[in-house]
Amino acid sequence: MTTTTSARRRTGSTAVAVLVAGTFFMELLDGTILATAAPAMGRDLGVDSAAIGIAITAYLVTLAVLIPVSGWLTDRVGSRTVFAAAIAVFTVASGLCALSTGLVDLTLWRILQGVGGALMVPVGRLVVLRSAGKDQLVTAIAILTWPALAAPIIAPFIGGVLVDTLSWHWIFLVNLPLGAIAFVAALVLVPQERAAQRVPFDWLGSLLACFGLGALVVMASLLALDTVPVVAVVVSGVVGAVCTWLAIRHFRRAPHPIMGLDAFRLETFRVSHAGGSLFRLAVSAVPFVLPLLFQDAWRWTALEAGSAVLFVFVGNLGIKPATTPLLRWFGYRPVIIVSAGIAALTVVAMAFLTPDTPLWLLAVLLVVSGAARSVGFTAYNTIAFADVEQADMTPANTLSSTLQQTAAGFGVAVAAVVIRAGAGLEGSGAYAVAFWVIAVLLVVALVEGVLMSRSAGDAIRPARRQRVRA
């Protein structure tokens, strides 16, 4: 491959990665921003603000149950067609959400929006993984990682600003111009790729996965409510566990499963989705706990709380240029160990925060925490595909997207359950307990990092001689 051809490929894969990252950001933002706008939406639609939770849950459940279908649909119809159509569906549904006059139609349009989001992000990431190549995989995944870091942090702030200065409708209307730009960019940048061999659709596996994942996400959403419906939680948990178990058995035996499990034989993929899932769960919980601590325990305003949490985003953004060089210089094992360790220490420190903590000290703590979560996210997301062959990329990407979506959803649920369990403690005691639990999850991820092979991820880590030449 000539230098010119290689440079063109790098430029093309980077452009596609930026496009997919932008659509990922839209999807994640709409998954989290509604919580901020719920009171205003409830008043306008004539329902209690807690009832808006059904629109949030409907969106998350739709994402979970349809992600497994994305890989098969891409191989059958074509990557550009599916990706562009998903952007169009998501954008149109956003406009319809803004036009909603009641909770029923809002929920229906949120389901349609979830359909677009469930196809948009996994398909986009699959295109990036196929086009990047091993030498550009680290950079491409680093670009794809920032929306998962940024959206949960800045969503409360953006939501508060839009609702206070304009109206709740604008949390959906902002997607219209962004979606239009992304649609045109997708038609220009994304290649049209299909599988060489057409395989039949796995109806049984798809149904089992949909019911299993959907029920588990419903259970997580119910656990996060202020008043937990115990019977509904138990029923959804049992249904989710049984269907997921049956789905796993089916996937191991089916000739063409909707989600292949072969990637778990690879250490790098296994680490990314075992300890990596705990890491994602833990860092997803922190942006949920911090605003509650600031508002409920410290009596800060929503704007003050949202502004303070932005320091985590500063850490995410500030460390981003160094993330890829760190992985290339030190390798995955040391980076995962150190990032999980620093993240755990910062979360432990959060347990000792008080209203009298100096703002500068709080800012430093949140910036360091954000930097650790940024590096860890990128390391786990990149190493997942280090040893996956191109022919196996579709099932591995589908499985990865499904597991990541489930882990992120359970992060908020775990934090909510712990805070509720410690409700009888004085002051900010319940939040301190939540931080300790989150820290324990990060320590478990750290231990797995210690046990992983020193050579893990070397397939996408340039040799030292190559790095010097660069």
N, C-alpha and C positions, 0 to 999 in steps of 0.2 A: 504494500500500500504506500503510495507516494505521500510526501509531506502535505501537499495541497489537498489530496483526498482526505487524509486524516484530519486536517484542520476543518474541512467542510463538514465532516461527520461530527466532530466535536461541537461545532457551532450549531448544527442542526439539532443534535440531541439536547444541547443546553436550551435552545429556544423552545423545544417541545416540553422540557422539564419545567421551564418557567411558566408556560401555558397551563400545564397540568397543575402546578402548584397554585396558580391563581384560581382555578376551578375548585381545587381542594379547599382553599381558604373560604370561598363562597359557601361551599357545602357545610364546612365545620362551623362557620359563623352563624349560619341559619339554624344549626343544631343547638346552639348555646345561647343565642341572643334573646330568644323569646322569654326566657326567665326574667330578664330585666324589664321587658315591656309588658309582662303579664298584668300588673295592676291597671295600667292605662288601657290595655286591650279589653280587660274584663269590664271596666266602666263603659267603654264605648259599645261593646257587644251585648251588654245587659246581663252578664253572668259574673259569678264570683271569680276572683283572680286565680284561685286554686284550680278552677275548672279548665283554665287554659292549659293545664298540664296534660290534658288528653291530646291536644294538638302537638305538644312536644313529644309525648310518648309515641303517637302515631307515626311521626317522622322517623324516630329512632328505630322503631320496629320494622318499618318499611325498608330502611337501610339494611338492617341485619338480615332480613329474610330474602332479599333480592341480590345481595352481593354474590352469593354462591352461583347464581345464574350468569353472572357477567362474563366469566371466562368462556363458557360454552357459546354464548351469544356472539362474542367477539370472533371466535374461530369460525363460526358459521356465516355471519353476515359481513364481517369486516370491521377492522379497528376504527377507521375514519368515520364510517357510517354510524356505528354505535356511539362513538364518542360525541360526534356533532349532534346526533339526535338526542342524546342525554342532556347536553347543554341546552338545546332548544326546549326540551320538556321542563327542565329545571327553571329556566328563565320565564317561560310562559306561566308555569305554576306559581312563581313568585309574584307575577302581576295579578293573578287571580286571587292569591292570598291577600294582597293589598285591597282588593275590591270586596272582600268578604263582609257580609252584613250580620252574620251570626256564627255561633260556634260550630254548627254542623257543617256549613260550607267551608269554613276555615280548616276544619279537620280533614275534609275530603281533599282540599287543594294541597294541604300539607302532605297527605299520602302521595299525591301525584308528584309533588316536589321531591319526596323521598325516593320515588321511582327513578327520577332523573339523577339524583345524587348517588344512588346505589350503583348505577351504571357508569356515571361520569368519572368518579375517582379511580376505581379499580381498573377500568379499561384504559384510562389515561396513564396510570402507573405502569400497566403492562406494556404500553407503547414505548414508554421511556426505558424500561428494562430491556426490551428487545433491541432498541436503537442505540443504547449507550455503549455496549460492549464492556468487557471486564475492566479496561483501562480507564473508562470514564464513569464507572458505576458509583464510586465514592462521591464524586462531584454531583452526579445526577440525584442520588438519594439525599445528599445534603440539601439540595434545592427543594426536594419534595417534603423534607422534614419540617421546614419552618412554619407551614400553615398549622400543623398539629400543635406546635409550640405557641404560636402567636394567637390563634383564634380564641382559645379559652381564656386567655389573659386580657385581651383588649375588647372582647365581646361586651362585658358589662359596661365598659367606658363608652364604647361606640353606641350601644343601645341606650344608655342614659342620655347621651348628647342628642341623639336623633329624637327620642321620645320627648325630651324637655324642650327642645328648640323647634321641632316640627310636629310630627305625630308618629304613632306606632306604625303607620302604613309605610313609612320610609325605610324601615328595616327590611322590607321586601322590595320596594321600588328601586333601591340602589342596585339591585341585581340586574335590572333591565339593561342599562347601558353596558355594564360589565359582561353580562351574558351575551349581548349582541357582538361585542368585540371578540370574546372568546370563541363564539360560533364561527365567525369569519376566519379567525386565526387557525382554528381546527381544520377547516377546509383547505387552508393553504399549507400548513405545516405537518399535519399528521398523515403518515403513509397509510395506504389501504392494504392491510394484511389479513389473510385468512389462513386457516389450517389447511395443510395439503390433503389431509384425510378427514372426511366428514364422519363424525361419530353420532350415534343416536342419543337423544336426550334422556338423561337419567331421571325419570319421573319419580320413582320411589325415593331415591336419595334426595332429590330436590324437596319433595314434600316433607320428609323427615327432618331435613335440615331447616326448612322454613318454620315448621312447628316448634322444633327444639330451640333454635336460636330466638325466634319470636317470643316464646314463652319465657325464656331466661331474661331477655331484655325487659319484658313486661314486669317480671319479678323485681328486677333491679330498679325499675322506675317506681314501683309501688313501695319498695323499701325506702326510697328517698323522700316519700311524702311525710308531711308533719304527723298525720294520723295514718298508721299502717293498717290496711285491711288484711288481717291475719289469714283468713280463709282463702282469699284471692292469692295471697303470696304463696301459701302452701300448695294450692292447686297448680298455679303457674310454675312453681319450682319443680314439682313432681312431673308434670307434663314435659317441661323443658329437659329435665334430666333423663327421663325415659326415652324421649324422642331423639335426643342427642346421642345416647348410648346405642340405640338402634341404628342411627345414621352412621356412626363410626363402624359398627359391625358390617353394615351394608357396603360402606366405602372400601373396606378391606377385601371384599369378595367380588364386587361388581367389576365387569370387564372395562366399562367406561364410566367411572363414578363422576358425579358433578363436582366433587372435591377430592382430589387425590391426596393420600396421606404419605406417599413415598418420601416426600421432602423431609419428614421427621427422622429419616435414617441418617441424614446429614447433620453432623454436630453443629455446624454454624447455624443452620435453620432452627435446630432444636433449642439452642441457647437463646436465639433471638425471640423465641416464642414461649419459653419457659420463664427463665429469669427476666427476659425482656418484657413479658406480659406483666409481671409483678412491678417492674420499673415503670411501665406505662400506666398501670393502674394507680401507682403511688403518686406519680407526678401529675396525673389528671385530677387527683383528689385535692391537691394543694390549692389550686385556684378556686376550688369550691369552699374550702374551709376558711381561707384567709378573709374573704369579704364578710363571711358570717361572724368571724371573730371581731373584725373591726366595727361592724354595725350592731350586732346583738350584744356583745360583751363590752365593747369600748364606746358604744353610742355615737359612732361616726356616721356622717351622712353617706348615702349611696355614692355620691360623686367623690367624696374623700376616700372611701374604701376602694372604688374603682381606680382612682388615680394612684393610690399607693401600690396596688397590685401591678401597675404598669412597670414598676421597677424590675419585676421578674422578666418582663418582656425586654427591658433594656439589657439584662444579662443574656437572654437568648440571642438578641441581635448582636450584641457586642462581641461575643465569642465566636459567632458564625464564621468570620473569615479565617479563624485559626483552627476550626474543627477538622477540616480535611487534612491540613498539614500535620496535625497531631496524630491522626490515624495513620498517616503514611510514615511518620518518624518513629513512633513508638509501637505501633501494632494495636490490634483490637483488645487483646487480653488486658494489658496495662491500662488502656483508656477506659474500658468498661469497669475495671476494679476501682480506679480513682474517681471516675464520675459518679458511680453508685455510692462510694464512700463519702464524697463531699456532699452529695445530695442528702444522704442520711444524716450527716452531721448538721447541715443547715436546718433540716426539718426538726431535729432534736432541739436546736437552738430556738426555733419558733415556739416550742412548748414553754419556753421561759419568758416569752414576750409579755410585757405589761403596758398599760396605757401610758406609763411614765418613760417607756423606752425612747431614747432620743431618735428623732426622725432620721438623722444621718446614719445611725447604727442600723435601724430598720431597713433603710435603703440599701446599705452595703450587704446585709444578710440576704435580701431578696435578689439583688443583682448576682451575687455568688451562686445562690440557689438556681436562678435562671440559667446561668452559664453551665452549671453541672447537668441540668436536665437537657439542655441543648446538645451538649457533647454526647451524653448517654443515648438520647433519642437517635442521633445520627449513627452512632456506632451500632446499636442494635438493628436499626432499619437496614443498614448497608450490609452487615454481615449475613443477614438472612439469605441473600442471594449470591453469596460469594462462591459457593460450590454447586449452584443449580445450573444445569445445562440448558441451553436455549430451547431445546425440544420439550423440556419439563417446566418452562417458565410460566405457562398459563395456569396449570393446576397449583403450582407453588404460590403464585401471586394471588389467586383466588382464596386459597387457604389462609395466607398471611393477612389479606385484607379483612377476612371474616374474623379472625382471632383478634386483630388489633381493634376492630370496631367493638367487639364484645368486651375486651379489657378496659377500653376507655369508658364504656357505659357503666361498668361495675365500679370504677373508681369513685364516682359520686355516691353510689349506693353504699359502699363500704364506709365512706366518711360520714354519711348521713346516719347510718345505723350506730356507729360509735358515738357520735355527738348526742344522739337521742338516748343511748344507754347511760351516758354520763351526765344527763340533764340535771340530776340532783346535786351535782358538785357545785361548790361556790365559785363565783366569779367566772373566770375563763377556764375552769377545770376541765369541762367537757371537751373543749378545743385542744387543750394540752394532751388529753388522752388520745384524741384523734391523731395528733402529730406523732405521738409515740408509736401508735399502730402503723402509721405510714412509714415511719423510720424502720420498723421491724421488717416490713415488706422489702424495703430497699436493701437492708442487710442481707436478707435471703438472696436477693439478686446478686449482691456482691460476692457471696459465698460461691454461687455458681460460676461467677467470673473467675474466681481463684482456681476452681477445679477444671476450667476449660483448657484445651491444649494451647501451648504457646504458639503453635503454628497456625491456629485458627484464623482464617481470613487472609492468609498469605496469597491466595489466588488472585485477589484484587488489590494487593498491596505491592507497589512497585519495588523492585530490588534497589538496594542502596546505591549501586552504580548508576541506575537509571535516574534516581532522584538527584544525584549530584549533577548529572548532565543537564537535567531540566533547570 
